[in-house]
């Protein structure tokens, strides 16, 4: 069963990254090279199998010129800005 991008944080973030990558016209390989992460990591993040690390989000944010949007999502869900993890407790 596929993860729901509206209830699963990993899937939501992966969907946002894939959407931005598609808009930029980059393949996963091109994007991986731009952000200096492995192709396997890009695939895993985009499919929601792996939650984007802060360094990954920072690199993606810079590549997309996303004005900190991706970093903010990762930080919120990691509990850095709201005192605890998003949707926990």
C-alpha positions as CSV (number, residue, x, y, z in Angstrom):
1,X,0.0,0.0,0.0
2,X,1.4,3.4,-1.0
3,X,2.0,6.1,1.6
4,X,-0.4,9.0,1.6
5,X,1.4,12.2,0.9
6,X,-1.1,14.1,3.0
7,X,-0.7,12.1,6.2
8,X,2.9,10.8,5.9
9,X,5.6,13.4,6.4
10,X,8.3,11.5,4.5
11,X,6.0,10.9,1.5
12,X,4.8,14.6,1.6
13,X,8.4,15.9,1.5
14,X,9.4,13.4,-1.2
15,X,6.5,14.5,-3.3
16,X,7.4,18.1,-2.9
17,X,11.0,17.4,-3.9
18,X,10.0,15.3,-6.9
19,X,7.5,18.0,-8.0
20,X,10.2,20.7,-7.9
21,X,12.7,18.5,-9.7
22,X,10.2,17.8,-12.5
23,X,9.4,21.5,-12.8
24,X,13.1,22.2,-13.1
25,X,13.3,19.6,-15.9
26,X,16.0,17.5,-14.1
27,X,16.3,13.8,-14.1
28,X,16.9,12.1,-10.7
29,X,20.5,11.6,-11.8
30,X,21.0,15.3,-12.7
31,X,19.4,16.3,-9.5
32,X,21.6,13.9,-7.5
33,X,24.7,15.4,-9.2
34,X,23.6,19.0,-8.5
35,X,23.1,18.4,-4.8
36,X,26.0,15.9,-4.4
37,X,23.9,13.1,-3.0
38,X,23.7,9.6,-4.3
39,X,21.0,8.6,-6.8
40,X,19.8,6.0,-4.4
41,X,19.3,8.7,-1.7
42,X,17.4,10.9,-4.1
43,X,15.1,7.9,-5.1
44,X,14.6,7.0,-1.5
45,X,13.6,10.5,-0.5
46,X,11.3,11.0,-3.4
47,X,9.5,7.8,-2.8
48,X,9.2,8.4,1.0
49,X,11.4,5.5,2.0
50,X,13.8,7.9,3.6
51,X,13.2,11.1,5.3
52,X,15.4,13.9,4.0
53,X,18.2,14.9,6.3
54,X,18.9,18.5,7.0
55,X,22.0,18.6,4.7
56,X,19.9,17.0,1.9
57,X,17.1,19.6,2.4
58,X,19.6,22.4,2.5
59,X,21.2,21.2,-0.8
60,X,17.8,20.7,-2.5
61,X,16.6,24.1,-1.2
62,X,19.6,25.8,-2.8
63,X,19.3,23.9,-6.0
64,X,15.6,24.8,-6.3
65,X,16.1,28.4,-4.9
66,X,13.3,27.5,-2.6
67,X,13.9,30.3,0.0
68,X,14.3,27.9,2.9
69,X,10.9,26.1,2.4
70,X,12.4,22.5,2.4
71,X,14.7,23.2,5.3
72,X,11.8,24.6,7.3
73,X,9.7,21.5,6.7
74,X,12.5,19.2,7.8
75,X,13.2,21.3,10.9
76,X,9.5,21.4,11.9
77,X,9.1,17.6,11.5
78,X,12.3,17.0,13.4
79,X,11.0,19.1,16.2
80,X,13.6,21.9,15.9
81,X,11.0,24.7,15.6
82,X,8.0,23.5,17.6
83,X,9.5,21.8,20.6
84,X,8.6,18.2,19.5
85,X,8.1,16.3,16.3
86,X,5.2,17.3,14.1
87,X,2.2,15.2,14.7
88,X,3.6,13.3,17.7
89,X,2.5,12.9,21.2
